[in-house]
Amino acid sequence: MAAEVLSAAGLNVHVYDAMPSVGRKFLLAGLGGLNLTHAEPFEQFVTRLGERTADCTPWLQTFGPQAVRDWAQGLGIDTFVGTSQRVFPTDMKAAPLLRAWLHRLRHPTVGTPVTFHMRHRWNGQLQRGTPEPTPTPAPTTTTTPQAEPFSLTFDAPHGPHTAHADVVLLALGGGSWARLGSDGAWQSWLAQQHIDVAPLRPSNCGFDVLIDQRQGWSEHFASRFAGEAFKSVQLSFTDALGRVFKRTGEFVATATGIEGSLVYAASALLRDEIERAGHATFHLNLRPEWTHERVLAEVSHPRGSKSLSSHLKSRLNLNNLQLGLLHEVLSKEAMHNPATLAHTIQHLPISVHAARPLDEAISSAGGVRLEALTPELMARAQPGVFLAGEMLDWEAPTGGYLLTACLASGRVAAHGVLAHVQKLPQPSPL
C-alpha cells in the first residue's frame, strides 16, 4: 500500500521481500474467504483497536473501511457485506485482488513502476552514509533530514546484496506465522538503532485450559471432542481492571484448550489477565437466548426413566460436546442438583492459564512503540526510517479490523515519506 502511494507520486520504489512471491500472509488470510474490512459505523470500528484507538484513529480517518472497498473496486474487485457485517470480495478469494494489485504496481497508468526483489531477506544492517568510527548518542527528538542515503544489506540467492535509498520504509510484519516471513527477527536489530520496541505477544490466539488445577482437558474429553465447535454460545469475561467482554459466537475445543473467532475476540483481555494473575476465568452461557427460569424449569422437569444426558438433550437441546463440557466442570453430585446444573448451563466457568505460542497466533501485539514514532510513522531516533503495519505496537481483532488498519498505516507512512523527501536537500546540478 505504501509502494502504491509513492509510485503514484513519481518516486522510484523498490520492494525487497524475503519470500519467493509477494503477499504470502495476505493469501493465507484469504483461505477461508478474504475478510477485507468491516461495515459497522466508523465510530464503533475505531474502538476495536482498544488501548491504541486514539493513536490509530487518524490512520483510519485517512483510509478507512469504505476507502478499502473503493480501493478494491478500483482494482476491479466487487465486495459485499456478510450477515456479520464483515466485508468480502464477491468471489471470497484473495488471489484475484493480489494479482490485479501487483499488475497495477508494476504497470501503473500514472507514476513510476514498482520494482520487486524476491528472496531478499534484510539482515538488519542499516547505515546512513559512511559508518561512524564510534557510536554516537541516539537523538531523542526528530532532527533535520540528512542528505546522505541509507545502505541496507540483504541475504539474496546469489550472496549478500547492498541497496541504497534516500528513505527506508520497513513493513516487516509481527511474529506470527514465521514460515510466511514474519518471524520478528527485526526486534533486536531495531533496538540497536535506538528504536524502542515492546516485546511481541500473541494476539487473536487460542489458550490452554485449567480444570481444577489440571492443565488441559481430561483425556476422555480431549480424545472425543477436540476439533468440535461450540456454536451460538455467549462468552462473558470481566478482568481485574473492570473491563467487560460479552459476545455471542462460536469457538472450537482443541486438544489442550480453546480457539476460534469468539475466543480471538476476547484474547487480548484474557492474555493480559493471565500475565497479571497467572490465569483468567470466563463464563459460557450455553443457552443465551433462554431465561434462567426457563432453563431451571426444563432441568427440573421429571425425566422418568430417561438418563440425565437424554433428558438434557431433549429438554434443552444440548449436544454431546456441551454435555461433555458440563461433566468437565461439575461433579456427579452437582450434575444431579437441578439448581446447580441450571446455573452452570448459563454460567459455566472455564479457566485458561496460557496463550498458545506466538507462531500459532493469527497476529501479534507489541512491536515498535508508537511513542517512538512521529504521527507520520517516522522513527524519531532515525529520521528517514518509516515503519508500518503489524510490526507497530497496536493490535486489533479479526473481522477486517486488523487488515484495514495495516493498509491505512502503510498509506500514512507513505505520505510521511513524501513530506520528508520534499525537505531533503536537493543535489547540485552537474
HELIX and SHEET records of a PDB file:
HELIX    1   1 ALA A    2  ALA A    8  1                                   7    
HELIX    2   2 ARG A   24  ALA A   29  1                                   6    
HELIX    3   3 PHE A   42  PHE A   45  1                                   4    
HELIX    4   4 VAL A   46  ARG A   52  5                                   7    
HELIX    5   5 THR A   53  THR A   62  1                                  10    
HELIX    6   6 PRO A   65  GLY A   74  1                                  10    
HELIX    7   7 ALA A   95  ARG A  106  1                                  12    
HELIX    8   8 ALA A  178  LEU A  180  5                                   3    
HELIX    9   9 TRP A  186  GLN A  192  1                                   7    
HELIX   10  10 GLU A  219  PHE A  225  1                                   7    
HELIX   11  11 SER A  261  ALA A  277  1                                  17    
HELIX   12  12 HIS A  292  SER A  300  1                                   9    
HELIX   13  13 LEU A  308  LEU A  316  1                                   9    
HELIX   14  14 ASN A  320  VAL A  329  1                                  10    
HELIX   15  15 LYS A  332  MET A  335  1                                   4    
HELIX   16  16 PRO A  338  GLN A  346  1                                   9    
HELIX   17  17 LEU A  358  GLU A  360  5                                   3    
HELIX   18  18 LEU A  370  ALA A  372  5                                   3    
HELIX   19  19 GLY A  389  MET A  391  5                                   3    
HELIX   20  20 TYR A  401  LYS A  423  1                                  23    
SHEET    1   A 2 VAL A  13  TYR A  16  0                                        
SHEET    2   A 2 VAL A 114  HIS A 117  1                                        
SHEET    1   B 3 THR A  37  HIS A  38  0                                        
SHEET    2   B 3 ARG A  86  PRO A  89 -1                                        
SHEET    3   B 3 THR A  79  VAL A  81 -1                                        
SHEET    1   C 3 ARG A 121  ARG A 128  0                                        
SHEET    2   C 3 PHE A 150  ALA A 156 -1                                        
SHEET    3   C 3 GLY A 159  ALA A 165 -1                                        
SHEET    1   D 2 VAL A 168  LEU A 170  0                                        
SHEET    2   D 2 VAL A 385  LEU A 387  1                                        
SHEET    1   E 2 VAL A 197  SER A 203  0                                        
SHEET    2   E 2 SER A 363  VAL A 368 -1                                        
SHEET    1   F 7 ARG A 214  GLN A 215  0                                        
SHEET    2   F 7 PHE A 207  ILE A 211 -1                                        
SHEET    3   F 7 GLY A 257  GLU A 259 -1                                        
SHEET    4   F 7 VAL A 244  ALA A 253 -1                                        
SHEET    5   F 7 ALA A 229  THR A 238 -1                                        
SHEET    6   F 7 ALA A 280  ASN A 285 -1                                        
SHEET    7   F 7 LEU A 348  ALA A 355 -1                                        
END                                                                             
